[in-house]
Amino acid sequence: MITSHYDLIIIGTGAGGGTLAYRLAPTGKKILILERGSFLPREKANWDTVEVVQKDRYHTDEVWYDQKAQAIHPGTGYFVGGNTKVYGGALFRWREQDFDSVIHKGGISPEWPLKYRDFEPYYTEAEKLYEVHGQRGLDPTEPSATEEYPYPAINHEPRIQEVHDSLEAEGYHPFYLPLAIKLNEVNRRLSACIRCNTCDGFPCLVDAKADADVNCIRPAEHYNNVTLITNAKVQRLHTSSSGREVTAVETEINGEIHLFSSDIVVVSCGAINSAALLLRSANDRHPNGLANSSDQVGRNLMKHQNGAIIGVSLKSNLTAFQKTLAINDFYWGDQDFDYPMGHIQLLGKVNADMIAQESPSVLGVSFRERHTFEAIATRSVDWWLTAEDLPDPNNRVTLRNDSIQLNYTENNTEAYNRLLNRWTQVLKMIGCGERIIPASFYFRKKLPLQGVAHQCGTCRFGEDPKTSVLDINCRTHDIDNLYVVDGSFFRSSAAVNPTLTIIANALRVGDRLIERML
């Protein structure tokens, strides 16, 4: 029996679903938001490295599987706000060329049916909504923009300013990282953000991170026409006998099954879980999963080639809030490599507990030798590297019984390896790689399969129903009232963080849904 009927149901509250809810809340339409998690608890553990990093406190204990049927533990969490609750807040516009066909050493990044100009006004709105701090005109690869950033760039602390100046002296173009945080550097008394050393990858105890929960869902809840139900796990979608409409959203709440109906249903569970939900909802009319006549649901999974490199020198680094600088000088290649390589940005400052978790095998020392880890942490500058992951139909989300299975093989690896080696050379050149223990070294850690923070591409959009799942407005080709609004729609992954593009697209699709509902 249908519990109740709504004008629109949104499943998921992350960068896609949360932003869409914010956009649609003022319409007066009856909106139901279903979130499988709860609100992330505000507790001292939010800032505890052992709890967050070593004990994985805010990631799901759900088990997924790799292509060899080996269990993996995904680095994803289920809370209101989705993964934006623990993101680093780096919100990049894609480069204009990212929307075109791009030739890589490892293959071709396909053209999008929409271009940068179609997203630009929504990028501008997204930056305002998520309170992005930055400065235009410093990154030679940055796209055109109709407005300045809504908030000023976040200042570098002294050691990072030294790194910035050294990079400039060598002819590079470092720039301020565009960040979504609630920081007032002019009047710190009025600032929600306190520039702490546990931001990147941590929940924010003082709600100073501009995330989908704080900036979108909470304002949306103020509207009487909006209902949010937490701890509500959607199990499957039911369709009419024709298969052309979703007629019920089957949801488990407190161990009981509820059926909700709606004129429009939007799936915003994240690229992996959205694909899994469509596959799990197979029926007689859709035997291979909903909206899957193209056999493209779950295919073309991309998650970037991401990795960390921690440069250690004799200079101490007392920086607290380190994540303020980025560089794109190698985004489109290098002198001896005519293909795109990728993007580099600072990580949040690592500490002894993080190094103890990540690097004992590299160091050859035990967790008990804490003084070694502390010495390293106080002298390190810590970087995040991203190279583009190319769409491959064999990289896909499937189901193993009722669990998620990721069939995934890395590609375009030469781009990442060249970026890593080139950046190592640069760091040595600017004095970020001197000896502090028997040998000069860098910790290198490439994110494994379970690192899915940048997941995208599993329900690509396009104009041809035979080769895409969604149309250009993210409505499924096969089902008239079903939309997917998260990173699933991506045709390629570029080499910068995907979140701002997900947010901008949610605003764009929100406008199309408003037109449809009027």
Disulfide bonds with the S-S distance in Angstrom:
none
